[in-house]
Amino acid sequence: MSRIQALLAVLLIARHVEGSCYGRCGEDYNAANSCHCNSRCQEFNNCCSDYNNICPNWGNSCANGRCGELMNTAYSCQCNDQCTQYGDCCTDYGAQCQGDGGNVVEPVAPGTGGATCATSTGSSVSSTELSCLAQLLWDSDVNRASGSQYALNLQGQIAQSAVSQHRDLASAKLFTFMDEATLLTRDTYSAYVALFDNYVASTGTNEAVTSAETAEINAFINAIQGTDVIIKLHEFLAYKGLASSNLATFMADLREMWFGLYSRSSGAAMDSSGFEHVFLGEFKSGRVSGFHNWITMYLLERDGQADYHGYIWDKQPGILAAQLKWGSLYKDLGSMFYGTSPEFDLAMYTMCYVTSPDSLCRFNMAGVSVAIQTWSWANSSYGGGKRYLASAYAA
């Protein structure tokens, strides 16, 4: 890879660098951005300074990071590996995407990596394919915690019909032990923990993302990108035509899907993202909303912010539904994988969101039946009509 190609890949992952249009041409208006890159920014005199250099031909050229992107009807021509089949490639597709002048797209070979689980090339995904991929991701999660690195004390079981009564059936903490020195220092875990204090829990308050917090998001994306879990997920989705075959483009899309900001307060503030809601939890309408990660539960409990009240169910291969009180607010039932790595959780939720959005995604994994519910955020979109992830959790 040339220096120019390497630079383009880095820029693509950090696609929303403040003040630049790189990777943003034609995006929807977002009041949280200091400058804009859509077709009307010149009319309102609020374009980013590099708009004229980057965006004039964004709809009819493969330049500026479009190689390998998914089909987008907002563009007059396409830059993915299927455009030759449909005859809608941009005129510079060959030079930009297949030669030395652009990001070379390497198609995923059939029968390799995650693509071994695909039984067809169509975008429809069967339960057999999902089960195969889920098992492959489970087996690839080398960062999964061992039984000697943590211990849980479940204590009292709460009937699901009684969760609203908020009875505390646990006199002690959920976590009796966590080997922080060997587990939370691993690259993906430490990058995840760094994100823990970046968000305002209460909706209705703008999330001001500082340059340091942007760097921490990028560090997390970079850390998970090299894991077998994410690589195999990408290989499968790319082979099925559900993601770009270009890894950098896929990671940029994953970053926006999970970390892109939107409003859960009817437009009053850019106060939420899929990552904050699912992994960290939020305060909304007098309750804890989201909250589906075991490391977050440990950190809050360790720091004296969360009080564990008991469990509703504990399923194989390690999925817990717990009740907790965070400050003065309750999470009646929060389900979460436990013992799994941050990249595994994100990969599983992404797998179901991309293949089965707004529905219950069922598959077999580790010898048992598992279900994940996903929801999209219908009120705002990115990248030419893609919906942000609103929620995902084990059901």
Secondary structure by P-SEA (a helix, b strand, c coil): ccaaaaaaaaaaaaccccccccccccccccccccccccccccccccccccccccccccccccccccccccccccccccccccccccccccccccccccccccccccccccccccccccccccccccaaaaaaaaaaaaaaccccccccccccccccccccccccccccccccccccccccccccccaaaaaaaaacccccccccccccccaaaaaaaaaaaaaacccaaaaaaaaaaaaaccccccaaaaaaaaaaaccbbbbccccccccccccccccbbbbccccccccccaaaaaaaaaaccccccccccccccbbbbbbbbcccccccbbbbbccccaaaaaaaaaaaaaacccbbbbbbcccbbbbbbbbbbcccccccccccccccccc
